[in-house]
Amino acid sequence: MEDIFNPIMPFVREIPGGVYPNRMFVINGMVPHGAYRFQVNLKAGAYPEANVPFHLNFRFDENKVVRNTFQYRAWGMEEVSYGVPFYPGSAFELMILVEPAYYKIAINGSHYATYNHRLPIAEVRVMSVEESVTLSRVQMTMQGGGPGHGGMYPPGMGGPPARHAGPPHGGPPHAGPPHGGPPRGPPHGGPAYGGPVHQETRLHDPNVPLIVGIPGGMHPGKKVYISGKVPHHADRFTINFKWGAAPNDNIAMHINPRFHDKVIVENTYSGNMWGVEERKPSHFPLERKEDFGCDIECHSSHFEVRINGNSFTYNHRLLPIERINTLEISGDVKLREVKF
């Protein structure tokens, strides 16, 4: 597997070993505020006129997702899904699995669409990602030992390849109902194709302040782990779970340990206003010059927070929780690890 972190945009990379059934690509990234559109291409080469067997274009300006093929210097007929399944300012996880008859697409853990092959997959040599997007990770797996070794099916994608060119259980070979309806399935729903798409992401010794997209977004069952050390001069630090990366974006949960008062303040920031503070727990679990571990788990009605073994909850005030896509940490703290 080739694993590329924080690649420079535009991203253009030759695919080691080419493309074959059961080959899988996973792209993690963030869409900036004001994004116009971005595209993912599986191409026959890196030159401009190369055939593009699979083109996936997220058009925020038109609120639609387009799939197409470019061959003989001309585009074919577009396949269109209306409604983009994530927002500018949000993090996302995109997975593309190569099947014998079609490409299978999952977004944020849920099946999204299929696209029938119009050109042989053997033509694909290059992947490119272009326009308004920031990438944190690109994975190119080589499942089953390469072409001709179809016995091992990619983890998280369920059973053996389907025998027809369409999604499981006989659905149509395009995303969403006809006549411009919304895409099938929730954008941050359960695992795609019978297993989780998301793979664990770890940040080691990240700098503070830290602003990072949450891979796959927030949803019930999602866990975040933060470990670090409190410096000897610490006054306070902040952990924010936000709807975006901009300074004034909504904050669904604000966790603010205050060492002078020995209290942890929780709150929500929405519509440019702070809500009513909650102060907890009764025992302050942090000490200056000491290490700490913080586990945060999202439930359908609340967050559960555990700091050094002390547990407390915070009920959701800002919905939907699926719009929480950014983690921000600032203030008097040294981080050792952030794990999603």
Buried (B, 14 or more C-beta within 10 A) or exposed (E): EBEBEEBEBEBBBBBEEBBBBBBBBBBBBBBBEEBEBBBBBBBBBEEEEBBBBBBBBBBBEBEBBBBBBBBEEEEBEEBBBBBBBBBBBBBBBBBBBBBBBBBBBBBBBBBBBBBBBBBEBEBBBBBBBBBBBBBBBBBBBBBBEEBEEBEEBBEBBBEEBBEEBBBBEEBEBBBBBEEEEEBBBBBBBBBBBEBBBBBEBEBEEBEEEBBBBBBBBBBEEBEBBBBBBBEEEBEBBBBBBBBBBBEEBBBBBBBBBBBEEEBBBBBBBBEEEEBEEBEBEEEBBBEEEEEBBBBBBBBEEBBBBBBBEBEBBBEBBBEBBBBBBBBBBBBBBBBBBBBB
